[in-house]
Amino acid sequence: MCRGRLCVQLGISTMKDVLTILLVEDDPDSLANMVDILELDGHVVRVARSFAEVLDADIQPDIQLAILDRRLPDGQVEDHLASLSDRLPGAEFIIVTGFANMEGTIASFKHGVTDYLLKPVHPDVIRQSVARIAKHKRMEADLQRQQRFANQLLETSETYIVVLNLKGHAVHVNKHFSEITGWQLDDLIDQDYIDHCVPETERESVREIFQQTLQGKTSSGIRNGLLTKSGRVRQIRWSDSTLRDAHGNIESVLAIGIDVTAIIDAQEAAARDHRLAAIGQTVAGLAHESRNALQRINASVELLRLDLPPETDTREEVDSIARAADELGNALEEVREYAAPIRLQRELVMLHDVWRRVWSYLAKTHADRDIELSETLCDCGCPVEVDRLRLEQVFRNLFENSLAACDDPVRIQIQCRCDGAENVLLDYCDNGPGLTPEQQRKLFDPFFTTKVKGTGLGMSIVQRILDAHDGDIRVAEPNHPGARFLIQLGKHDGAVHDNCSGECETLHA
């Protein structure tokens, strides 16, 4: 069995909580006695014989406790406590004195002294005081370790973590949230999180869930879209709960989310492929059965036209039959095109050349209307590697929808800019009546249309073509009356211009 100094020499502690202690005492007997008491309990003891000896030394953050004689040859402790705290930033202080007075005691406690002991100090008294401080230090260290672990867990976890205050403003987001969405905490502080980060069509339902959470109701498995800073939408499954203060009052809402975008995309792609396969089979059968009938109709119409004068009621009826046959053929072709697999023939083009070619053709076919296309271009020209014909179809569908929806004068705007070296972003808007919330939700659904005529596949085809290019399109909140779309395309890696500074020029067509 080991005791006293022998235990210390062997590196064996007789107690669980061991401190590094600085003992400042000028009396040799008191110093030796205190060292014996402290080392008996396994503490590491350093000694100094004056305040100046401590103040002249370097900062010592490893000192956890300083036991100070109140009166030394170079002054009284209350005169040096502020400076001693700077030199010993991690230390608690105990003062021992044989000359106690009320004024000095109060002054010491004001400076944060933990204990105040009178000489001669009984060994059990000093040991109990030190043990109490050691226990406090251990608990503090445990809490700090737990906090570091929690912080590390929050910052390294591949989940989305958001803390909102009672007003719905973000007060914390973790590293993964910022890396994926592009939103930094500084972007969201003092801003309504739901308005900034939730798609407009989902804000009402998300706000309702937030209010329910503030009333103490937890939720899990709630999925909604999360708007990234670049305008893309990721699908997140959230679990919400509340954080409370020391009095049990709710002070914030904690939302932890798992990104299920890939799962949702895979499910939707599988369902879409299944639908397309069924549509393709149906249309193939219809086309086969209808082709001969349409050819017979067209042949008969041409024969009738030869026998009928141009400006007669009967000729108008025959022309109407011809138009109906053409519309039926076009509808079958559009459905067939929607259902057919998209195979891209990529080539390097300047993006504005694609939409200008389409607009030039439409401007001629609508020469009797007051229409204008306004462009804002990035100075690099936005080179992209795309299937030119497919992308022309995208712009043709967008332009034709705007021309059909807008009364004269028709004003369409396209703003094009580069998102760094990776993406090209298009902001497309017109001055028409805009889209209702229901139309926004269903716009890309197959066979949904607001037109009297049409298959309702135009925007679905647009979305499929952009998906095939690893791009994206979504409805955005307009800056003025009209419809607005945000389109994203990948930029051609080999054609990124070093002079792409994002400066723009505005043109009118």
Protein Blocks (a to p, Z undefined) as FASTA:
>chain_A
ZZhjllmmnopafbfbdcddddddfbfklmmmmmmmmmmnopacdddfbfklmmmpccdf
kbmbdcddfbdfkbcfklmmmmmmmmmmmbccddddfbdcfklmmmmmmnopabdcdddd
dfklmmmmmmmmmmmmmmmmmmmmmmmmmmmmmmmpccdcddddfkopafbdcfklmmmn
opafklmgopafklmmgcfklmmmmmmmmmmmmnopacehiacddddfkopacddddddd
ddddfkopafbdcdddddfklmmmmmmmmmmmmmmmmmmmmmmmmmmmmmmmmmmmmmmm
mmmmmmpcfbbfklmmmmmmmmmmmmmmmmmmmmmmmmpccddddddddfklmmmmmmmm
mmmmmmmbccdddddddfklpaadddfklmmmmmmmmmmmmmmmpccddddddddddehj
lbccdddddfbebjafklmmmmmpghiafbfbdjhlmmmmmmmmmmmnopacdddddfbe
cddddddddddfklccfklnopacdddZZ
